[in-house]
Amino acid sequence: MKASNKLFVTGIGTGVGKTICAAILVEYLQADYWKPIQSGDLEQSDSMQIQQLVNEHIRIHPERYRLKLAASPHKSAAQEQLTIQLADFKLPETDNHLIVEGAGGLFVPISDTVYVRDLIQRLALPVVLVARDYLGCINHTLLTLKVLKEDRIPIAYFVFNGLFDPDTKRAITKFLDRNTCILQLPDIATLDRATVQQIAKQITSLTA
């Protein structure tokens, strides 16, 4: 790779495996990692989980906001009498690859007027969109893809995280742009550093 890859990992919703996917990408690229906003779970944050799952030499940049309440960032920030603004965010300085992990999906509110989609545009990064199979995931996925297209946010990779019903996968795939790289991750039973390393070694389709 000649240039550094800087990617924003987002999902079709909460709990679809963004952190797992971020860890695999970090390990594959030997990239830096950054979580702009951690909302809740400060004793076992996403940054801490990444640190446990990847090479110990990986650089993890500190969060811009660490909020105590496990809720959407706008609610957590309000409880601490904070108002988060887009101007608060800029990419960490690094010459290395960088994986940025968002919170939830595109319309998770960061403030009363700002959403994750706005943060992605602020950082001007292509996205890695993560989906997991559940009842309603087709609708959530296609709506997310539609918004990204309307916002002209490029989709670098689409991730099928775990096992998918063939009909569900077909319905989603036909909606993807031909140039989108599709990554199928296995259903991960045990998540640890060895598993992340093993999966990262198998990702040959992500070579840019």
PyMOL commands that place a pseudoatom at each C-alpha (Angstrom):
pseudoatom trace, name=CA, resn=MET, resi=1, chain=A, elem=C, hetatm=0, pos=[0.000, 0.000, 0.000]
pseudoatom trace, name=CA, resn=LYS, resi=2, chain=A, elem=C, hetatm=0, pos=[1.421, 3.358, -1.007]
pseudoatom trace, name=CA, resn=ALA, resi=3, chain=A, elem=C, hetatm=0, pos=[-0.911, 5.675, 0.872]
pseudoatom trace, name=CA, resn=SER, resi=4, chain=A, elem=C, hetatm=0, pos=[-2.304, 5.264, 4.352]
pseudoatom trace, name=CA, resn=ASN, resi=5, chain=A, elem=C, hetatm=0, pos=[-5.824, 3.919, 4.720]
pseudoatom trace, name=CA, resn=LYS, resi=6, chain=A, elem=C, hetatm=0, pos=[-8.070, 5.957, 6.977]
pseudoatom trace, name=CA, resn=LEU, resi=7, chain=A, elem=C, hetatm=0, pos=[-11.507, 4.415, 7.430]
pseudoatom trace, name=CA, resn=PHE, resi=8, chain=A, elem=C, hetatm=0, pos=[-14.585, 5.067, 9.557]
pseudoatom trace, name=CA, resn=VAL, resi=9, chain=A, elem=C, hetatm=0, pos=[-16.319, 1.949, 10.869]
pseudoatom trace, name=CA, resn=THR, resi=10, chain=A, elem=C, hetatm=0, pos=[-20.068, 2.379, 11.252]
pseudoatom trace, name=CA, resn=GLY, resi=11, chain=A, elem=C, hetatm=0, pos=[-22.973, -0.027, 11.472]
pseudoatom trace, name=CA, resn=ILE, resi=12, chain=A, elem=C, hetatm=0, pos=[-26.577, -0.490, 10.462]
pseudoatom trace, name=CA, resn=GLY, resi=13, chain=A, elem=C, hetatm=0, pos=[-27.371, -0.228, 14.178]
pseudoatom trace, name=CA, resn=THR, resi=14, chain=A, elem=C, hetatm=0, pos=[-26.073, -0.943, 17.657]
pseudoatom trace, name=CA, resn=GLY, resi=15, chain=A, elem=C, hetatm=0, pos=[-24.619, -4.330, 18.552]
pseudoatom trace, name=CA, resn=VAL, resi=16, chain=A, elem=C, hetatm=0, pos=[-23.760, -5.465, 15.027]
pseudoatom trace, name=CA, resn=GLY, resi=17, chain=A, elem=C, hetatm=0, pos=[-20.063, -5.995, 15.765]
pseudoatom trace, name=CA, resn=LYS, resi=18, chain=A, elem=C, hetatm=0, pos=[-18.328, -2.739, 14.834]
pseudoatom trace, name=CA, resn=THR, resi=19, chain=A, elem=C, hetatm=0, pos=[-15.619, -3.220, 17.460]
pseudoatom trace, name=CA, resn=ILE, resi=20, chain=A, elem=C, hetatm=0, pos=[-14.903, -6.780, 16.305]
pseudoatom trace, name=CA, resn=CYS, resi=21, chain=A, elem=C, hetatm=0, pos=[-14.610, -5.602, 12.714]
pseudoatom trace, name=CA, resn=ALA, resi=22, chain=A, elem=C, hetatm=0, pos=[-12.473, -2.652, 13.772]
pseudoatom trace, name=CA, resn=ALA, resi=23, chain=A, elem=C, hetatm=0, pos=[-10.114, -4.981, 15.619]
pseudoatom trace, name=CA, resn=ILE, resi=24, chain=A, elem=C, hetatm=0, pos=[-9.741, -7.227, 12.578]
pseudoatom trace, name=CA, resn=LEU, resi=25, chain=A, elem=C, hetatm=0, pos=[-9.051, -4.260, 10.310]
pseudoatom trace, name=CA, resn=VAL, resi=26, chain=A, elem=C, hetatm=0, pos=[-6.594, -2.771, 12.796]
pseudoatom trace, name=CA, resn=GLU, resi=27, chain=A, elem=C, hetatm=0, pos=[-4.753, -6.081, 12.972]
pseudoatom trace, name=CA, resn=TYR, resi=28, chain=A, elem=C, hetatm=0, pos=[-4.827, -6.604, 9.207]
pseudoatom trace, name=CA, resn=LEU, resi=29, chain=A, elem=C, hetatm=0, pos=[-3.509, -3.134, 8.410]
pseudoatom trace, name=CA, resn=GLN, resi=30, chain=A, elem=C, hetatm=0, pos=[-1.449, -2.778, 11.601]
pseudoatom trace, name=CA, resn=ALA, resi=31, chain=A, elem=C, hetatm=0, pos=[-3.336, 0.495, 11.829]
pseudoatom trace, name=CA, resn=ASP, resi=32, chain=A, elem=C, hetatm=0, pos=[-3.819, 3.024, 14.600]
pseudoatom trace, name=CA, resn=TYR, resi=33, chain=A, elem=C, hetatm=0, pos=[-7.236, 3.060, 16.278]
pseudoatom trace, name=CA, resn=TRP, resi=34, chain=A, elem=C, hetatm=0, pos=[-9.426, 5.931, 17.427]
pseudoatom trace, name=CA, resn=LYS, resi=35, chain=A, elem=C, hetatm=0, pos=[-12.852, 6.015, 19.072]
pseudoatom trace, name=CA, resn=PRO, resi=36, chain=A, elem=C, hetatm=0, pos=[-13.951, 9.686, 19.006]
pseudoatom trace, name=CA, resn=ILE, resi=37, chain=A, elem=C, hetatm=0, pos=[-16.750, 9.239, 21.573]
pseudoatom trace, name=CA, resn=GLN, resi=38, chain=A, elem=C, hetatm=0, pos=[-17.030, 6.581, 24.261]
pseudoatom trace, name=CA, resn=SER, resi=39, chain=A, elem=C, hetatm=0, pos=[-20.455, 6.688, 25.857]
pseudoatom trace, name=CA, resn=GLY, resi=40, chain=A, elem=C, hetatm=0, pos=[-20.579, 4.468, 28.941]
pseudoatom trace, name=CA, resn=ASP, resi=41, chain=A, elem=C, hetatm=0, pos=[-18.571, 1.335, 29.800]
pseudoatom trace, name=CA, resn=LEU, resi=42, chain=A, elem=C, hetatm=0, pos=[-15.533, 3.432, 30.701]
pseudoatom trace, name=CA, resn=GLU, resi=43, chain=A, elem=C, hetatm=0, pos=[-14.001, 0.546, 32.647]
pseudoatom trace, name=CA, resn=GLN, resi=44, chain=A, elem=C, hetatm=0, pos=[-14.189, -1.692, 29.577]
pseudoatom trace, name=CA, resn=SER, resi=45, chain=A, elem=C, hetatm=0, pos=[-14.250, 0.773, 26.707]
pseudoatom trace, name=CA, resn=ASP, resi=46, chain=A, elem=C, hetatm=0, pos=[-14.012, -0.074, 23.021]
pseudoatom trace, name=CA, resn=SER, resi=47, chain=A, elem=C, hetatm=0, pos=[-10.442, 1.238, 23.034]
pseudoatom trace, name=CA, resn=MET, resi=48, chain=A, elem=C, hetatm=0, pos=[-9.605, -1.155, 25.867]
pseudoatom trace, name=CA, resn=GLN, resi=49, chain=A, elem=C, hetatm=0, pos=[-11.213, -4.048, 24.005]
pseudoatom trace, name=CA, resn=ILE, resi=50, chain=A, elem=C, hetatm=0, pos=[-9.209, -3.229, 20.891]
pseudoatom trace, name=CA, resn=GLN, resi=51, chain=A, elem=C, hetatm=0, pos=[-6.025, -3.143, 22.968]
pseudoatom trace, name=CA, resn=GLN, resi=52, chain=A, elem=C, hetatm=0, pos=[-6.802, -6.644, 24.247]
pseudoatom trace, name=CA, resn=LEU, resi=53, chain=A, elem=C, hetatm=0, pos=[-7.550, -8.019, 20.781]
pseudoatom trace, name=CA, resn=VAL, resi=54, chain=A, elem=C, hetatm=0, pos=[-4.708, -6.715, 18.619]
pseudoatom trace, name=CA, resn=ASN, resi=55, chain=A, elem=C, hetatm=0, pos=[-0.931, -6.602, 18.477]
pseudoatom trace, name=CA, resn=GLU, resi=56, chain=A, elem=C, hetatm=0, pos=[0.413, -4.950, 21.604]
pseudoatom trace, name=CA, resn=HIS, resi=57, chain=A, elem=C, hetatm=0, pos=[2.374, -2.440, 19.517]
pseudoatom trace, name=CA, resn=ILE, resi=58, chain=A, elem=C, hetatm=0, pos=[-0.782, -0.953, 17.986]
pseudoatom trace, name=CA, resn=ARG, resi=59, chain=A, elem=C, hetatm=0, pos=[-1.249, 2.731, 18.783]
pseudoatom trace, name=CA, resn=ILE, resi=60, chain=A, elem=C, hetatm=0, pos=[-4.602, 3.646, 20.284]
pseudoatom trace, name=CA, resn=HIS, resi=61, chain=A, elem=C, hetatm=0, pos=[-5.430, 7.328, 20.304]
pseudoatom trace, name=CA, resn=PRO, resi=62, chain=A, elem=C, hetatm=0, pos=[-7.374, 8.758, 23.274]
pseudoatom trace, name=CA, resn=GLU, resi=63, chain=A, elem=C, hetatm=0, pos=[-11.076, 9.447, 22.884]
pseudoatom trace, name=CA, resn=ARG, resi=64, chain=A, elem=C, hetatm=0, pos=[-12.155, 13.054, 22.412]
pseudoatom trace, name=CA, resn=TYR, resi=65, chain=A, elem=C, hetatm=0, pos=[-15.051, 12.441, 24.774]
pseudoatom trace, name=CA, resn=ARG, resi=66, chain=A, elem=C, hetatm=0, pos=[-15.391, 9.847, 27.538]
pseudoatom trace, name=CA, resn=LEU, resi=67, chain=A, elem=C, hetatm=0, pos=[-18.955, 10.013, 28.814]
pseudoatom trace, name=CA, resn=LYS, resi=68, chain=A, elem=C, hetatm=0, pos=[-20.160, 8.121, 31.873]
pseudoatom trace, name=CA, resn=LEU, resi=69, chain=A, elem=C, hetatm=0, pos=[-23.750, 7.237, 30.982]
pseudoatom trace, name=CA, resn=ALA, resi=70, chain=A, elem=C, hetatm=0, pos=[-24.277, 4.229, 28.710]
pseudoatom trace, name=CA, resn=ALA, resi=71, chain=A, elem=C, hetatm=0, pos=[-26.685, 5.941, 26.318]
pseudoatom trace, name=CA, resn=SER, resi=72, chain=A, elem=C, hetatm=0, pos=[-26.614, 7.864, 23.057]
pseudoatom trace, name=CA, resn=PRO, resi=73, chain=A, elem=C, hetatm=0, pos=[-23.876, 10.511, 23.185]
pseudoatom trace, name=CA, resn=HIS, resi=74, chain=A, elem=C, hetatm=0, pos=[-26.303, 13.438, 23.192]
pseudoatom trace, name=CA, resn=LYS, resi=75, chain=A, elem=C, hetatm=0, pos=[-28.000, 12.127, 26.334]
pseudoatom trace, name=CA, resn=SER, resi=76, chain=A, elem=C, hetatm=0, pos=[-24.732, 11.186, 28.049]
pseudoatom trace, name=CA, resn=ALA, resi=77, chain=A, elem=C, hetatm=0, pos=[-23.237, 14.595, 27.260]
pseudoatom trace, name=CA, resn=ALA, resi=78, chain=A, elem=C, hetatm=0, pos=[-26.332, 16.429, 28.481]
pseudoatom trace, name=CA, resn=GLN, resi=79, chain=A, elem=C, hetatm=0, pos=[-26.133, 14.621, 31.812]
pseudoatom trace, name=CA, resn=GLU, resi=80, chain=A, elem=C, hetatm=0, pos=[-22.612, 16.000, 32.213]
pseudoatom trace, name=CA, resn=GLN, resi=81, chain=A, elem=C, hetatm=0, pos=[-23.746, 19.450, 31.036]
pseudoatom trace, name=CA, resn=LEU, resi=82, chain=A, elem=C, hetatm=0, pos=[-21.729, 19.192, 27.845]
pseudoatom trace, name=CA, resn=THR, resi=83, chain=A, elem=C, hetatm=0, pos=[-22.671, 20.136, 24.308]
pseudoatom trace, name=CA, resn=ILE, resi=84, chain=A, elem=C, hetatm=0, pos=[-20.681, 18.249, 21.706]
pseudoatom trace, name=CA, resn=GLN, resi=85, chain=A, elem=C, hetatm=0, pos=[-19.893, 20.176, 18.531]
pseudoatom trace, name=CA, resn=LEU, resi=86, chain=A, elem=C, hetatm=0, pos=[-18.414, 19.017, 15.239]
pseudoatom trace, name=CA, resn=ALA, resi=87, chain=A, elem=C, hetatm=0, pos=[-15.607, 21.552, 15.607]
pseudoatom trace, name=CA, resn=ASP, resi=88, chain=A, elem=C, hetatm=0, pos=[-14.402, 19.516, 18.602]
pseudoatom trace, name=CA, resn=PHE, resi=89, chain=A, elem=C, hetatm=0, pos=[-13.193, 16.721, 16.322]
pseudoatom trace, name=CA, resn=LYS, resi=90, chain=A, elem=C, hetatm=0, pos=[-10.142, 16.370, 14.142]
pseudoatom trace, name=CA, resn=LEU, resi=91, chain=A, elem=C, hetatm=0, pos=[-8.288, 13.260, 13.080]
pseudoatom trace, name=CA, resn=PRO, resi=92, chain=A, elem=C, hetatm=0, pos=[-5.317, 12.219, 15.216]
pseudoatom trace, name=CA, resn=GLU, resi=93, chain=A, elem=C, hetatm=0, pos=[-1.979, 13.040, 13.670]
pseudoatom trace, name=CA, resn=THR, resi=94, chain=A, elem=C, hetatm=0, pos=[-0.424, 9.881, 12.306]
pseudoatom trace, name=CA, resn=ASP, resi=95, chain=A, elem=C, hetatm=0, pos=[1.380, 8.693, 9.187]
pseudoatom trace, name=CA, resn=ASN, resi=96, chain=A, elem=C, hetatm=0, pos=[0.002, 5.226, 9.743]
pseudoatom trace, name=CA, resn=HIS, resi=97, chain=A, elem=C, hetatm=0, pos=[-3.259, 3.625, 8.670]
pseudoatom trace, name=CA, resn=LEU, resi=98, chain=A, elem=C, hetatm=0, pos=[-6.127, 4.643, 10.942]
pseudoatom trace, name=CA, resn=ILE, resi=99, chain=A, elem=C, hetatm=0, pos=[-9.372, 2.920, 11.877]
pseudoatom trace, name=CA, resn=VAL, resi=100, chain=A, elem=C, hetatm=0, pos=[-11.995, 5.219, 13.405]
pseudoatom trace, name=CA, resn=GLU, resi=101, chain=A, elem=C, hetatm=0, pos=[-14.965, 3.611, 15.146]
pseudoatom trace, name=CA, resn=GLY, resi=102, chain=A, elem=C, hetatm=0, pos=[-18.268, 5.415, 15.462]
pseudoatom trace, name=CA, resn=ALA, resi=103, chain=A, elem=C, hetatm=0, pos=[-21.145, 4.973, 17.908]
pseudoatom trace, name=CA, resn=GLY, resi=104, chain=A, elem=C, hetatm=0, pos=[-24.134, 2.937, 16.764]
pseudoatom trace, name=CA, resn=GLY, resi=105, chain=A, elem=C, hetatm=0, pos=[-25.474, 3.857, 13.330]
pseudoatom trace, name=CA, resn=LEU, resi=106, chain=A, elem=C, hetatm=0, pos=[-25.648, 6.962, 11.165]
pseudoatom trace, name=CA, resn=PHE, resi=107, chain=A, elem=C, hetatm=0, pos=[-28.462, 8.649, 13.048]
pseudoatom trace, name=CA, resn=VAL, resi=108, chain=A, elem=C, hetatm=0, pos=[-27.157, 8.200, 16.565]
pseudoatom trace, name=CA, resn=PRO, resi=109, chain=A, elem=C, hetatm=0, pos=[-27.342, 11.763, 17.949]
pseudoatom trace, name=CA, resn=ILE, resi=110, chain=A, elem=C, hetatm=0, pos=[-24.138, 13.391, 19.131]
pseudoatom trace, name=CA, resn=SER, resi=111, chain=A, elem=C, hetatm=0, pos=[-26.069, 16.511, 20.128]
pseudoatom trace, name=CA, resn=ASP, resi=112, chain=A, elem=C, hetatm=0, pos=[-29.596, 17.749, 19.517]
pseudoatom trace, name=CA, resn=THR, resi=113, chain=A, elem=C, hetatm=0, pos=[-28.589, 18.836, 16.012]
pseudoatom trace, name=CA, resn=VAL, resi=114, chain=A, elem=C, hetatm=0, pos=[-25.582, 16.667, 15.111]
pseudoatom trace, name=CA, resn=TYR, resi=115, chain=A, elem=C, hetatm=0, pos=[-25.506, 12.978, 14.192]
pseudoatom trace, name=CA, resn=VAL, resi=116, chain=A, elem=C, hetatm=0, pos=[-22.831, 10.373, 13.482]
pseudoatom trace, name=CA, resn=ARG, resi=117, chain=A, elem=C, hetatm=0, pos=[-23.387, 10.940, 9.755]
pseudoatom trace, name=CA, resn=ASP, resi=118, chain=A, elem=C, hetatm=0, pos=[-22.273, 14.558, 10.288]
pseudoatom trace, name=CA, resn=LEU, resi=119, chain=A, elem=C, hetatm=0, pos=[-19.137, 13.412, 12.097]
pseudoatom trace, name=CA, resn=ILE, resi=120, chain=A, elem=C, hetatm=0, pos=[-18.241, 11.127, 9.181]
pseudoatom trace, name=CA, resn=GLN, resi=121, chain=A, elem=C, hetatm=0, pos=[-18.597, 14.057, 6.798]
pseudoatom trace, name=CA, resn=ARG, resi=122, chain=A, elem=C, hetatm=0, pos=[-16.576, 16.270, 9.117]
pseudoatom trace, name=CA, resn=LEU, resi=123, chain=A, elem=C, hetatm=0, pos=[-13.700, 13.768, 9.118]
pseudoatom trace, name=CA, resn=ALA, resi=124, chain=A, elem=C, hetatm=0, pos=[-14.083, 13.173, 5.355]
pseudoatom trace, name=CA, resn=LEU, resi=125, chain=A, elem=C, hetatm=0, pos=[-13.489, 9.437, 5.564]
pseudoatom trace, name=CA, resn=PRO, resi=126, chain=A, elem=C, hetatm=0, pos=[-14.830, 6.529, 3.536]
pseudoatom trace, name=CA, resn=VAL, resi=127, chain=A, elem=C, hetatm=0, pos=[-16.803, 4.075, 5.614]
pseudoatom trace, name=CA, resn=VAL, resi=128, chain=A, elem=C, hetatm=0, pos=[-16.733, 0.426, 6.476]
pseudoatom trace, name=CA, resn=LEU, resi=129, chain=A, elem=C, hetatm=0, pos=[-20.397, -0.498, 6.916]
pseudoatom trace, name=CA, resn=VAL, resi=130, chain=A, elem=C, hetatm=0, pos=[-21.035, -3.452, 9.225]
pseudoatom trace, name=CA, resn=ALA, resi=131, chain=A, elem=C, hetatm=0, pos=[-24.230, -5.506, 9.139]
pseudoatom trace, name=CA, resn=ARG, resi=132, chain=A, elem=C, hetatm=0, pos=[-25.428, -8.492, 11.123]
pseudoatom trace, name=CA, resn=ASP, resi=133, chain=A, elem=C, hetatm=0, pos=[-28.355, -10.780, 10.267]
pseudoatom trace, name=CA, resn=TYR, resi=134, chain=A, elem=C, hetatm=0, pos=[-31.519, -10.192, 12.287]
pseudoatom trace, name=CA, resn=LEU, resi=135, chain=A, elem=C, hetatm=0, pos=[-35.183, -9.548, 11.536]
pseudoatom trace, name=CA, resn=GLY, resi=136, chain=A, elem=C, hetatm=0, pos=[-35.248, -6.051, 10.036]
pseudoatom trace, name=CA, resn=CYS, resi=137, chain=A, elem=C, hetatm=0, pos=[-31.609, -5.922, 8.971]
pseudoatom trace, name=CA, resn=ILE, resi=138, chain=A, elem=C, hetatm=0, pos=[-32.487, -5.635, 5.272]
pseudoatom trace, name=CA, resn=ASN, resi=139, chain=A, elem=C, hetatm=0, pos=[-34.516, -2.507, 5.912]
pseudoatom trace, name=CA, resn=HIS, resi=140, chain=A, elem=C, hetatm=0, pos=[-31.871, -1.021, 8.220]
pseudoatom trace, name=CA, resn=THR, resi=141, chain=A, elem=C, hetatm=0, pos=[-29.105, -1.819, 5.747]
pseudoatom trace, name=CA, resn=LEU, resi=142, chain=A, elem=C, hetatm=0, pos=[-30.818, -0.409, 2.674]
pseudoatom trace, name=CA, resn=LEU, resi=143, chain=A, elem=C, hetatm=0, pos=[-31.828, 2.766, 4.500]
pseudoatom trace, name=CA, resn=THR, resi=144, chain=A, elem=C, hetatm=0, pos=[-28.234, 3.226, 5.675]
pseudoatom trace, name=CA, resn=LEU, resi=145, chain=A, elem=C, hetatm=0, pos=[-26.890, 2.662, 2.166]
pseudoatom trace, name=CA, resn=LYS, resi=146, chain=A, elem=C, hetatm=0, pos=[-29.397, 5.160, 0.784]
pseudoatom trace, name=CA, resn=VAL, resi=147, chain=A, elem=C, hetatm=0, pos=[-28.308, 7.866, 3.238]
pseudoatom trace, name=CA, resn=LEU, resi=148, chain=A, elem=C, hetatm=0, pos=[-24.618, 7.264, 2.541]
pseudoatom trace, name=CA, resn=LYS, resi=149, chain=A, elem=C, hetatm=0, pos=[-25.280, 7.569, -1.184]
pseudoatom trace, name=CA, resn=GLU, resi=150, chain=A, elem=C, hetatm=0, pos=[-27.313, 10.756, -0.743]
pseudoatom trace, name=CA, resn=ASP, resi=151, chain=A, elem=C, hetatm=0, pos=[-24.582, 12.226, 1.469]
pseudoatom trace, name=CA, resn=ARG, resi=152, chain=A, elem=C, hetatm=0, pos=[-21.935, 11.164, -1.081]
pseudoatom trace, name=CA, resn=ILE, resi=153, chain=A, elem=C, hetatm=0, pos=[-20.024, 9.281, 1.576]
pseudoatom trace, name=CA, resn=PRO, resi=154, chain=A, elem=C, hetatm=0, pos=[-17.979, 6.574, -0.151]
pseudoatom trace, name=CA, resn=ILE, resi=155, chain=A, elem=C, hetatm=0, pos=[-18.355, 3.015, 1.085]
pseudoatom trace, name=CA, resn=ALA, resi=156, chain=A, elem=C, hetatm=0, pos=[-14.955, 1.343, 1.028]
pseudoatom trace, name=CA, resn=TYR, resi=157, chain=A, elem=C, hetatm=0, pos=[-16.071, -1.995, 2.443]
pseudoatom trace, name=CA, resn=PHE, resi=158, chain=A, elem=C, hetatm=0, pos=[-19.357, -3.667, 3.294]
pseudoatom trace, name=CA, resn=VAL, resi=159, chain=A, elem=C, hetatm=0, pos=[-19.075, -6.311, 6.018]
pseudoatom trace, name=CA, resn=PHE, resi=160, chain=A, elem=C, hetatm=0, pos=[-21.414, -9.253, 6.416]
pseudoatom trace, name=CA, resn=ASN, resi=161, chain=A, elem=C, hetatm=0, pos=[-20.588, -10.001, 10.043]
pseudoatom trace, name=CA, resn=GLY, resi=162, chain=A, elem=C, hetatm=0, pos=[-21.356, -13.642, 10.777]
pseudoatom trace, name=CA, resn=LEU, resi=163, chain=A, elem=C, hetatm=0, pos=[-23.810, -16.040, 9.159]
pseudoatom trace, name=CA, resn=PHE, resi=164, chain=A, elem=C, hetatm=0, pos=[-26.518, -14.617, 6.877]
pseudoatom trace, name=CA, resn=ASP, resi=165, chain=A, elem=C, hetatm=0, pos=[-29.641, -16.135, 5.424]
pseudoatom trace, name=CA, resn=PRO, resi=166, chain=A, elem=C, hetatm=0, pos=[-28.959, -16.486, 1.669]
pseudoatom trace, name=CA, resn=ASP, resi=167, chain=A, elem=C, hetatm=0, pos=[-32.111, -14.564, 0.714]
pseudoatom trace, name=CA, resn=THR, resi=168, chain=A, elem=C, hetatm=0, pos=[-31.198, -11.740, 3.098]
pseudoatom trace, name=CA, resn=LYS, resi=169, chain=A, elem=C, hetatm=0, pos=[-27.662, -11.596, 1.766]
pseudoatom trace, name=CA, resn=ARG, resi=170, chain=A, elem=C, hetatm=0, pos=[-28.889, -11.536, -1.841]
pseudoatom trace, name=CA, resn=ALA, resi=171, chain=A, elem=C, hetatm=0, pos=[-31.333, -8.706, -1.133]
pseudoatom trace, name=CA, resn=ILE, resi=172, chain=A, elem=C, hetatm=0, pos=[-28.554, -6.609, 0.377]
pseudoatom trace, name=CA, resn=THR, resi=173, chain=A, elem=C, hetatm=0, pos=[-25.862, -7.463, -2.169]
pseudoatom trace, name=CA, resn=LYS, resi=174, chain=A, elem=C, hetatm=0, pos=[-27.954, -6.390, -5.163]
pseudoatom trace, name=CA, resn=PHE, resi=175, chain=A, elem=C, hetatm=0, pos=[-28.285, -2.938, -3.535]
pseudoatom trace, name=CA, resn=LEU, resi=176, chain=A, elem=C, hetatm=0, pos=[-24.509, -2.475, -3.185]
pseudoatom trace, name=CA, resn=ASP, resi=177, chain=A, elem=C, hetatm=0, pos=[-22.445, -0.547, -5.686]
pseudoatom trace, name=CA, resn=ARG, resi=178, chain=A, elem=C, hetatm=0, pos=[-20.308, -2.759, -7.913]
pseudoatom trace, name=CA, resn=ASN, resi=179, chain=A, elem=C, hetatm=0, pos=[-17.131, -1.076, -6.688]
pseudoatom trace, name=CA, resn=THR, resi=180, chain=A, elem=C, hetatm=0, pos=[-17.838, -1.830, -3.024]
pseudoatom trace, name=CA, resn=CYS, resi=181, chain=A, elem=C, hetatm=0, pos=[-15.524, -4.453, -1.567]
pseudoatom trace, name=CA, resn=ILE, resi=182, chain=A, elem=C, hetatm=0, pos=[-17.597, -7.072, 0.268]
pseudoatom trace, name=CA, resn=LEU, resi=183, chain=A, elem=C, hetatm=0, pos=[-16.122, -8.812, 3.284]
pseudoatom trace, name=CA, resn=GLN, resi=184, chain=A, elem=C, hetatm=0, pos=[-17.717, -11.916, 4.784]
pseudoatom trace, name=CA, resn=LEU, resi=185, chain=A, elem=C, hetatm=0, pos=[-16.591, -12.551, 8.343]
pseudoatom trace, name=CA, resn=PRO, resi=186, chain=A, elem=C, hetatm=0, pos=[-17.153, -15.923, 9.997]
pseudoatom trace, name=CA, resn=ASP, resi=187, chain=A, elem=C, hetatm=0, pos=[-19.459, -16.387, 12.946]
pseudoatom trace, name=CA, resn=ILE, resi=188, chain=A, elem=C, hetatm=0, pos=[-17.044, -15.835, 15.828]
pseudoatom trace, name=CA, resn=ALA, resi=189, chain=A, elem=C, hetatm=0, pos=[-17.671, -18.082, 18.816]
pseudoatom trace, name=CA, resn=THR, resi=190, chain=A, elem=C, hetatm=0, pos=[-14.641, -17.082, 20.893]
pseudoatom trace, name=CA, resn=LEU, resi=191, chain=A, elem=C, hetatm=0, pos=[-13.270, -13.581, 20.589]
pseudoatom trace, name=CA, resn=ASP, resi=192, chain=A, elem=C, hetatm=0, pos=[-9.629, -13.242, 21.560]
pseudoatom trace, name=CA, resn=ARG, resi=193, chain=A, elem=C, hetatm=0, pos=[-6.354, -11.986, 20.115]
pseudoatom trace, name=CA, resn=ALA, resi=194, chain=A, elem=C, hetatm=0, pos=[-5.528, -15.287, 18.426]
pseudoatom trace, name=CA, resn=THR, resi=195, chain=A, elem=C, hetatm=0, pos=[-8.893, -15.384, 16.657]
pseudoatom trace, name=CA, resn=VAL, resi=196, chain=A, elem=C, hetatm=0, pos=[-8.557, -11.793, 15.471]
pseudoatom trace, name=CA, resn=GLN, resi=197, chain=A, elem=C, hetatm=0, pos=[-5.071, -12.494, 14.147]
pseudoatom trace, name=CA, resn=GLN, resi=198, chain=A, elem=C, hetatm=0, pos=[-6.260, -15.639, 12.374]
pseudoatom trace, name=CA, resn=ILE, resi=199, chain=A, elem=C, hetatm=0, pos=[-9.131, -13.859, 10.623]
pseudoatom trace, name=CA, resn=ALA, resi=200, chain=A, elem=C, hetatm=0, pos=[-6.943, -10.854, 9.747]
pseudoatom trace, name=CA, resn=LYS, resi=201, chain=A, elem=C, hetatm=0, pos=[-4.488, -13.177, 7.986]
pseudoatom trace, name=CA, resn=GLN, resi=202, chain=A, elem=C, hetatm=0, pos=[-7.298, -14.475, 5.780]
pseudoatom trace, name=CA, resn=ILE, resi=203, chain=A, elem=C, hetatm=0, pos=[-8.344, -11.048, 4.516]
pseudoatom trace, name=CA, resn=THR, resi=204, chain=A, elem=C, hetatm=0, pos=[-6.732, -10.823, 1.122]
pseudoatom trace, name=CA, resn=SER, resi=205, chain=A, elem=C, hetatm=0, pos=[-9.594, -8.938, -0.543]
pseudoatom trace, name=CA, resn=LEU, resi=206, chain=A, elem=C, hetatm=0, pos=[-8.836, -5.782, 1.419]
pseudoatom trace, name=CA, resn=THR, resi=207, chain=A, elem=C, hetatm=0, pos=[-5.489, -5.171, -0.227]
pseudoatom trace, name=CA, resn=ALA, resi=208, chain=A, elem=C, hetatm=0, pos=[-5.508, -1.674, -1.727]
for i in range(1, 208): cmd.bond("trace and resi %d" % i, "trace and resi %d" % (i + 1))
show_as sticks, trace
zoom trace
